[in-house]
Amino acid sequence: MPAATSSSPTAQAPSRDLRTDAGLASALRLNVLRLARRIRVERRDNDLSLSQLAVLGTLSRFGPLSAGELAAAENVKPPSMTRTISCLETVGLVTRRAHDTDGRQVVVELTEAARHVLEDDRRRREAWLAKRLGSISPAEREVLRQAAPILERLAGS
């Protein structure tokens, strides 16, 4: 088999020295992005944008939130969040209602339809990843098990 050339899509990236923090950071960045991109492909029949799905996911995790709280959680400007909420409301995935204790404030919450959309989306992507995990050794799966909480901390910083 001929060696991959630098112009071929299968060519390997320059070797990174994983013993250095810079090399590890580079390898993690590249491979986390590739994995995230591949997982996103599994949402092939979902008409929602990634930002809309992210808002639904945030509401699923935290419950009803104000538009300002959602904007802060998603790190976007309030006018952008207002547009996203309006789009989601139009398709029946969120509703707006008065805050339980502060009638001046409006909160956004998921509809039952949104819960189904999220569950179907998660199920499809997790099934793909579970299948991929089945293709690696038990020892490699154990390494990933140990790395998962570390990656969660890195992502949350």
MILO-526465 format. One record per residue: residue in one letter; x, y, z of N, C-alpha, C in turn. Coordinates in nm, 2 decimals, padded with zeros to 4 digits. Atoms other than C-alpha are relative to their C-alpha. Layout:
BEGIN
 res   n_px   n_py   n_pz  ca_px  ca_py  ca_pz   c_px   c_py   c_pz
   a      X      Y      Z      X      Y      Z      X      Y      Z
...
This chain:
BEGIN
 res   n_px   n_py   n_pz  ca_px  ca_py  ca_pz   c_px   c_py   c_pz
   m  00.09 -00.12  00.00  00.00  00.00  00.00  00.09  00.12  00.00
   p -00.08 -00.12  00.01  00.15  00.34 -00.10 -00.02  00.09  00.13
   a  00.01 -00.10 -00.12  00.22  00.59  00.18 -00.08  00.11 -00.04
   a  00.08 -00.11  00.02 -00.02  00.87  00.22  00.09  00.12 -00.03
   t -00.08 -00.13  00.03  00.11  01.20  00.07 -00.06  00.11  00.08
   s  00.05 -00.11 -00.08  00.08  01.53  00.24 -00.13  00.06 -00.06
   s  00.12 -00.05  00.05 -00.20  01.62  00.00 -00.12 -00.09  00.01
   s  00.11  00.09  00.00 -00.40  01.31  00.05 -00.08  00.02  00.13
   p  00.09 -00.02 -00.11 -00.70  01.32  00.29  00.04 -00.10  00.12
   t -00.03  00.10 -00.10 -00.56  01.02  00.48  00.14  00.03  00.06
   a -00.14 -00.03 -00.05 -00.22  01.18  00.55 -00.02  00.03  00.15
   q  00.00 -00.03 -00.15 -00.14  01.20  00.92  00.05  00.14  00.02
   a -00.05 -00.13 -00.04 -00.10  01.53  01.09  00.14 -00.02  00.05
   p -00.13  00.01 -00.05  00.25  01.61  01.20 -00.01 -00.06  00.14
   s  00.01  00.07 -00.13  00.33  01.40  01.51  00.01  00.11  00.11
   r  00.00 -00.09 -00.11  00.26  01.58  01.83  00.06 -00.07  00.12
   d -00.06  00.06 -00.12  00.46  01.52  02.14 -00.10  00.01  00.11
   l  00.11  00.01 -00.10  00.18  01.41  02.38  00.06  00.01  00.14
   r -00.06 -00.02 -00.14  00.43  01.44  02.67  00.00  00.14  00.04
   t  00.00 -00.15 -00.04  00.41  01.82  02.65 -00.14  00.04  00.01
   d  00.13 -00.05 -00.01  00.11  02.02  02.75 -00.05  00.06 -00.13
   a  00.04 -00.06  00.13  00.11  02.20  02.42 -00.04 -00.11 -00.10
   g  00.04  00.11  00.09  00.11  01.87  02.23 -00.13 -00.07  00.04
   l  00.12  00.05 -00.05 -00.16  01.73  02.44 -00.12  00.09 -00.03
   a  00.11 -00.09  00.03 -00.37  02.04  02.40 -00.04  00.00 -00.15
   s  00.02  00.00  00.15 -00.33  02.03  02.02 -00.07 -00.13 -00.04
   a  00.06  00.13  00.03 -00.42  01.66  02.00 -00.15  00.00  00.05
   l  00.13  00.00 -00.06 -00.72  01.70  02.23 -00.09  00.09 -00.08
   r  00.08 -00.10  00.08 -00.85  02.01  02.04 -00.04 -00.06 -00.13
   l  00.03  00.05  00.13 -00.83  01.84  01.71 -00.09 -00.12  00.01
   n  00.08  00.12  00.00 -00.98  01.51  01.81 -00.13  00.02  00.07
   v  00.14 -00.03 -00.06 -01.26  01.65  02.03 -00.08  00.07 -00.11
   l  00.08 -00.06  00.11 -01.36  01.87  01.73 -00.04 -00.10 -00.10
   r  00.04  00.11  00.10 -01.35  01.57  01.49 -00.11 -00.08  00.05
   l  00.11  00.09 -00.06 -01.56  01.36  01.73 -00.13  00.08  00.01
   a  00.12 -00.08 -00.01 -01.81  01.64  01.79 -00.06  00.02 -00.14
   r  00.05 -00.02  00.14 -01.84  01.70  01.41 -00.06 -00.13 -00.05
   r  00.05  00.13  00.04 -01.89  01.33  01.35 -00.14 -00.03  00.07
   i  00.12  00.02 -00.08 -02.16  01.31  01.63 -00.11  00.09 -00.06
   r  00.10 -00.09  00.06 -02.34  01.61  01.47 -00.06 -00.06 -00.12
   v  00.05  00.06  00.12 -02.37  01.42  01.15 -00.12 -00.09  00.03
   e  00.11  00.09 -00.04 -02.60  01.18  01.33 -00.13  00.06  00.02
   r  00.13 -00.07 -00.01 -02.87  01.44  01.36 -00.05  00.04 -00.14
   r  00.02 -00.03  00.15 -02.92  01.42  00.98 -00.14  00.04 -00.03
   d  00.13 -00.04  00.04 -03.30  01.45  00.98 -00.06  00.10  00.09
   n  00.05 -00.10 -00.09 -03.33  01.72  01.24  00.01  00.14 -00.06
   d  00.00 -00.13  00.07 -03.43  02.06  01.10  00.04  00.11  00.09
   l -00.04 -00.11 -00.09 -03.32  02.25  01.41  00.15  00.03 -00.02
   s -00.14 -00.04  00.00 -03.00  02.45  01.41  00.07 -00.05  00.13
   l -00.07  00.04 -00.12 -02.73  02.36  01.66 -00.03  00.09  00.11
   s  00.03 -00.10 -00.11 -02.80  02.68  01.86 -00.14 -00.03  00.05
   q  00.14  00.03 -00.05 -03.17  02.59  01.88  00.00 -00.13  00.08
   l -00.01  00.12 -00.08 -03.08  02.24  02.00  00.07  00.02  00.13
   a -00.07 -00.03 -00.12 -02.84  02.38  02.25 -00.10  00.07  00.10
   v  00.09 -00.06 -00.09 -03.12  02.60  02.39 -00.10 -00.10  00.06
   l  00.08  00.11 -00.05 -03.35  02.30  02.42  00.07 -00.08  00.10
   g -00.07  00.08 -00.09 -03.08  02.11  02.59  00.02  00.07  00.13
   t -00.01 -00.08 -00.12 -03.02  02.39  02.84 -00.13  00.00  00.08
   l  00.13  00.00 -00.07 -03.39  02.41  02.92 -00.03 -00.14  00.06
   s  00.02  00.14 -00.05 -03.39  02.03  02.96  00.08 -00.02  00.13
   r -00.08  00.02 -00.12 -03.11  02.04  03.21 -00.04  00.09  00.12
   f  00.02 -00.10 -00.11 -03.20  02.35  03.41 -00.15  00.03  00.03
   g  00.14 -00.04 -00.02 -03.58  02.38  03.37 -00.03  00.14 -00.06
   p  00.03 -00.13  00.05 -03.76  02.70  03.29  00.10  00.11  00.03
   l -00.10 -00.11 -00.02 -03.53  03.01  03.24 -00.05  00.12 -00.07
   s  00.03 -00.13  00.08 -03.57  03.37  03.14  00.08  00.00 -00.12
   a -00.07 -00.02  00.13 -03.45  03.48  02.80  00.15  00.05  00.04
   g -00.13 -00.05 -00.04 -03.16  03.66  02.98  00.09 -00.11  00.06
   e -00.08  00.11 -00.05 -03.06  03.35  03.17  00.04 -00.10 -00.11
   l -00.04  00.08  00.11 -03.07  03.15  02.85  00.11  00.06 -00.08
   a -00.10 -00.07  00.08 -02.86  03.41  02.67  00.14 -00.02  00.07
   a -00.12  00.02 -00.08 -02.60  03.39  02.95  00.05 -00.14  00.00
   a -00.04  00.14  00.00 -02.60  03.01  02.96  00.06 -00.04 -00.14
   e -00.04  00.04  00.14 -02.55  02.99  02.58  00.11  00.10 -00.05
   n -00.11 -00.10  00.04 -02.30  03.29  02.57 -00.04  00.07 -00.13
   v  00.04 -00.08  00.11 -02.50  03.49  02.32 -00.07  00.12  00.05
   k  00.06 -00.13 -00.04 -02.65  03.84  02.32 -00.15 -00.02  00.01
   p  00.15  00.02 -00.02 -03.01  03.87  02.44 -00.08  00.02 -00.13
   p  00.08  00.00  00.12 -03.15  03.98  02.10  00.01 -00.13 -00.08
   s -00.01  00.12  00.07 -03.01  03.67  01.94 -00.08 -00.11  00.07
   m  00.08  00.10 -00.07 -03.17  03.46  02.21 -00.15  00.02 -00.02
   t  00.14 -00.03  00.02 -03.50  03.63  02.17 -00.05 -00.05 -00.13
   r  00.04  00.05  00.13 -03.50  03.54  01.80  00.00 -00.15  00.00
   t  00.00  00.15 -00.01 -03.41  03.18  01.88 -00.12 -00.05  00.07
   i  00.12  00.04 -00.08 -03.68  03.15  02.14 -00.13  00.02 -00.09
   s  00.11 -00.02  00.09 -03.93  03.30  01.89 -00.02 -00.11 -00.11
   c  00.00  00.11  00.10 -03.84  03.04  01.63 -00.04 -00.13  00.06
   l  00.04  00.12 -00.07 -03.87  02.76  01.88 -00.14  00.00  00.04
   e  00.14 -00.01 -00.04 -04.20  02.89  02.00 -00.09 -00.02 -00.12
   t  00.08  00.02  00.12 -04.33  02.91  01.64 -00.02 -00.14 -00.04
   v  00.01  00.15  00.04 -04.26  02.54  01.58 -00.05 -00.08  00.12
   g  00.07  00.07 -00.11 -04.42  02.45  01.92  00.10 -00.08  00.09
   l -00.10  00.07 -00.08 -04.10  02.35  02.10  00.02  00.06  00.14
   v  00.00 -00.07 -00.13 -04.11  02.61  02.38 -00.12  00.08  00.02
   t  00.11 -00.09 -00.03 -04.37  02.82  02.55  00.06  00.10  00.10
   r -00.04 -00.11 -00.09 -04.34  03.15  02.74 -00.11  00.01  00.10
   r  00.10 -00.02 -00.10 -04.52  03.20  03.07  00.06  00.09  00.11
   a -00.04 -00.08 -00.11 -04.51  03.43  03.37  00.08 -00.08  00.10
   h -00.08  00.06 -00.11 -04.25  03.35  03.64 -00.09 -00.03  00.12
   d  00.09  00.04 -00.11 -04.40  03.17  03.94 -00.01  00.10  00.11
   t  00.00 -00.09 -00.11 -04.30  03.43  04.19  00.01  00.15 -00.04
   d -00.01 -00.14  00.04 -04.23  03.74  03.99 -00.07  00.02 -00.14
   g  00.08 -00.01  00.12 -04.51  03.82  03.75  00.05  00.09 -00.11
   r -00.05 -00.09  00.10 -04.31  04.08  03.57  00.10 -00.07 -00.09
   q -00.10  00.08  00.07 -04.06  03.82  03.45 -00.07 -00.11 -00.08
   v  00.05  00.11  00.09 -04.13  03.57  03.16  00.11 -00.10  00.00
   v -00.10  00.11  00.01 -03.97  03.23  03.16 -00.04 -00.08 -00.12
   v  00.02  00.09  00.12 -03.93  02.99  02.87  00.01 -00.14  00.05
   e -00.01  00.14 -00.04 -04.00  02.62  02.91 -00.03 -00.09 -00.12
   l  00.02  00.10  00.10 -04.00  02.31  02.70 -00.14 -00.05 -00.01
   t  00.13  00.07  00.02 -04.31  02.16  02.55  00.03 -00.15  00.00
   e -00.01  00.15  00.01 -04.37  01.78  02.54  00.07 -00.03 -00.13
   a -00.06  00.03  00.13 -04.28  01.79  02.17  00.15  00.02  00.00
   a -00.14 -00.03 -00.01 -03.94  01.94  02.25  00.07 -00.12  00.07
   r -00.06  00.11 -00.07 -03.87  01.66  02.50  00.01 -00.12 -00.09
   h -00.01  00.11  00.09 -03.94  01.40  02.23  00.11  00.03 -00.10
   v -00.10 -00.03  00.10 -03.72  01.58  01.98  00.14 -00.02  00.06
   l -00.13  00.02 -00.07 -03.43  01.59  02.24  00.03 -00.14  00.02
   e -00.02  00.14 -00.03 -03.48  01.23  02.33  00.04 -00.08 -00.13
   d -00.03  00.07  00.13 -03.48  01.11  01.97  00.14  00.04 -00.05
   d -00.14 -00.05  00.04 -03.17  01.33  01.89  00.11 -00.07  00.08
   r -00.10  00.06 -00.08 -02.98  01.20  02.19  00.01 -00.15 -00.02
   r  00.00  00.14  00.02 -03.08  00.84  02.13  00.08 -00.04 -00.13
   r -00.07  00.03  00.12 -02.95  00.85  01.77  00.15  00.02  00.01
   r -00.14 -00.03 -00.01 -02.62  01.01  01.85  00.07 -00.09  00.10
   e -00.06  00.09 -00.10 -02.56  00.80  02.16  00.01 -00.14 -00.05
   a -00.01  00.13  00.06 -02.63  00.48  01.96  00.12 -00.01 -00.09
   w -00.12  00.00  00.08 -02.37  00.58  01.71  00.13 -00.01  00.08
   l -00.12  00.00 -00.08 -02.12  00.65  01.98  00.02 -00.13  00.07
   a -00.01  00.13 -00.07 -02.20  00.33  02.17  00.05 -00.11 -00.10
   k -00.05  00.09  00.10 -02.14  00.14  01.85  00.15  00.01 -00.02
   r -00.15 -00.03  00.01 -01.80  00.31  01.81  00.08 -00.05  00.12
   l -00.07  00.05 -00.12 -01.71  00.23  02.17  00.01 -00.15  00.00
   g -00.01  00.14  00.01 -01.78 -00.13  02.10  00.11 -00.05 -00.09
   s -00.11  00.04  00.09 -01.50 -00.13  01.84  00.13  00.02  00.07
   i -00.13 -00.02 -00.06 -01.23 -00.04  02.09  00.01 -00.11  00.12
   s -00.03  00.10 -00.10 -01.07 -00.26  02.36 -00.06  00.04  00.14
   p  00.05 -00.03 -00.14 -01.21 -00.29  02.72  00.10  00.10  00.07
   a -00.10 -00.09 -00.07 -00.88 -00.12  02.84 -00.02  00.14 -00.05
   e  00.02 -00.13  00.06 -00.94  00.17  02.60 -00.13  00.07  00.05
   r  00.12 -00.06 -00.06 -01.30  00.21  02.72  00.02  00.04  00.14
   e -00.03 -00.04 -00.14 -01.17  00.22  03.08  00.07  00.13  00.00
   v -00.08 -00.13  00.00 -00.93  00.50  02.99 -00.11  00.11 -00.03
   l  00.10 -00.10  00.03 -01.23  00.69  02.84 -00.09  00.03  00.12
   r  00.08 -00.01 -00.12 -01.44  00.62  03.15  00.07  00.09  00.10
   q -00.07 -00.08 -00.10 -01.17  00.78  03.36  00.02  00.14 -00.06
   a -00.02 -00.13  00.06 -01.12  01.07  03.11 -00.13  00.08  00.00
   a  00.13 -00.07  00.02 -01.50  01.16  03.09 -00.02  00.11  00.11
   p  00.02 -00.11 -00.09 -01.52  01.36  03.42  00.11  00.11 -00.01
   i -00.10 -00.10  00.02 -01.19  01.53  03.34 -00.04  00.09 -00.12
   l  00.04 -00.08  00.11 -01.32  01.64  03.00 -00.12  00.09  00.04
   e  00.11 -00.08 -00.05 -01.64  01.76  03.17  00.05  00.12  00.07
   r -00.05 -00.12 -00.07 -01.44  01.98  03.40  00.07  00.10 -00.09
   l -00.06 -00.09  00.10 -01.24  02.12  03.11 -00.10  00.08 -00.08
   a  00.10 -00.06  00.08 -01.55  02.19  02.91 -00.08  00.11  00.09
   g  00.07 -00.10 -00.08 -01.71  02.37  03.21  00.07  00.11  00.05
   s -00.09 -00.11 -00.06 -01.42  02.60  03.30 -00.03  00.12 -00.08
